[in-house]
Amino acid sequence: MEIQEITEQQIWLALENVKDPEIPVISIVDMGMITGIEIRDSNSAQVTMTPTFVGCPAIDVIKKNIREEILKLGFEEVEVKVDFETQWTSDRMKPSAKIKLEKFGLAPPVMLNDGELTEEQLNKVRCPHCHSTDTTLRSAFGSTLCRAIRFCFSCKQGFEQFKPI
Amino acid sequence: MSNALKNLLYKMADDALIIGHRNSEWTGIGPMLEEDLAFSSMAQDKIGHAQALYKILNEVLGEADPDTLAFKREEKQFKCCQFVEQPIGEYDFSIVRQFLFDHAELIRYDMLTQSSFQPLAQLAKKVKGEIKYHVMHADTFVKQLGNGTEESRARLQSSLNYAWHLSLGIFEKSEFENELISENIFVGEDELKKRWQEKIIPILEVANLKVPATDESKIVYGGRKAFHSEFLKPLLDEMCEVVRTDIDAEW
């Protein structure tokens, strides 16, 4: 039997199974955290990732989960590298991820397009519950490093937003 | 050049680690829930920044691993400024310190995005985005409290007066200053201080606060040369207490 080579595409697919433990509905691929995949030979591969926040406490868990998923494909050696050569910004998040975020109850980040964060961008955020934009920032810091706390005047509910960064 | 780089990275990492530890002392006792979360989150960010800087020291410049650098060094090996060592005091002091320190941090990282030392330039691009939120937080409360009641303004002003000469110690130069500038690693402490003042003075004016007069002889230097205040040793003893119970334990 011929041994089939594992393609980069298969690695991307396998990585779809790895989620950010703090936002379990979105894969790290959709988050835009994977910045490089290299197949060295039929036995070894390297995955490069960049964290959403420098001090993200989930990095080690994510690294471990990436390794396990890639090992399942049949590689013997998997190296997961974390670096800042490409810096993560919330603009790297795929549009489909933003829809999932909103369904999860987290308002998605607005696009920054390499610009500075403006007050207007901070204030024009849609409530994930009732979809009103009549909302306000209560605190730029929430239950995890990536979340801010907001309040919706229309449905009178507090909600969290993934910070544009 | 590597000694100059090490010196710069150590002082930045030590500042971040120590202010991060101080911020974490608000966890559970913040004056309101949002502020409890804010200082706790900023603590986590700062300690993350310290870890990333120690990691560069380790992986690129051959120093020990980040945990060893954070938890197994003596007081005399730390290069943080004395400003970050000060106890959290009351909320007014903590918010004033955060304002003065984080504005300097944001400008420092902004300058470092242009550094000739690539690992630091790359990290700076990332960290800058996070510190923007810290600065936004500080600006909001400095403006609100400065324009709040007579008591809130008076408290903020008195903390600002107390913090002023301590904060100027951030910009203490090391013997490597000229080398860092000529090698295009960092634009330099004088330029940083100038841009910092241009940034914070208008905000203090909006906040109805008087900018204290600078008396060069009162600026609290020493930290960058490993001369520390009486507050650093007890902080390190507390921070390292668990590690020291079994220094070789595997975690």
HADDOCK unambig.tbl for C-alpha pairs under 7 A between the chains (distance, minus, plus):
assign (segid A and resid 54 and name CA) (segid B and resid 45 and name CA) 6.95 0.50 0.50
assign (segid A and resid 54 and name CA) (segid B and resid 48 and name CA) 5.49 0.50 0.50
assign (segid A and resid 54 and name CA) (segid B and resid 49 and name CA) 6.28 0.50 0.50
assign (segid A and resid 55 and name CA) (segid B and resid 44 and name CA) 6.19 0.50 0.50
assign (segid A and resid 55 and name CA) (segid B and resid 45 and name CA) 5.19 0.50 0.50
assign (segid A and resid 55 and name CA) (segid B and resid 47 and name CA) 6.74 0.50 0.50
assign (segid A and resid 55 and name CA) (segid B and resid 48 and name CA) 3.54 0.50 0.50
assign (segid A and resid 55 and name CA) (segid B and resid 49 and name CA) 6.48 0.50 0.50
assign (segid A and resid 84 and name CA) (segid B and resid 122 and name CA) 5.69 0.50 0.50
assign (segid A and resid 84 and name CA) (segid B and resid 123 and name CA) 5.82 0.50 0.50
assign (segid A and resid 85 and name CA) (segid B and resid 122 and name CA) 5.82 0.50 0.50
assign (segid A and resid 87 and name CA) (segid B and resid 126 and name CA) 5.68 0.50 0.50
assign (segid A and resid 139 and name CA) (segid B and resid 34 and name CA) 6.24 0.50 0.50
assign (segid A and resid 140 and name CA) (segid B and resid 133 and name CA) 6.77 0.50 0.50
assign (segid A and resid 141 and name CA) (segid B and resid 37 and name CA) 6.21 0.50 0.50
assign (segid A and resid 141 and name CA) (segid B and resid 38 and name CA) 5.04 0.50 0.50
assign (segid A and resid 141 and name CA) (segid B and resid 41 and name CA) 6.43 0.50 0.50
assign (segid A and resid 142 and name CA) (segid B and resid 37 and name CA) 6.25 0.50 0.50
assign (segid A and resid 145 and name CA) (segid B and resid 41 and name CA) 5.97 0.50 0.50
assign (segid A and resid 165 and name CA) (segid B and resid 129 and name CA) 5.75 0.50 0.50
assign (segid A and resid 165 and name CA) (segid B and resid 130 and name CA) 7.00 0.50 0.50
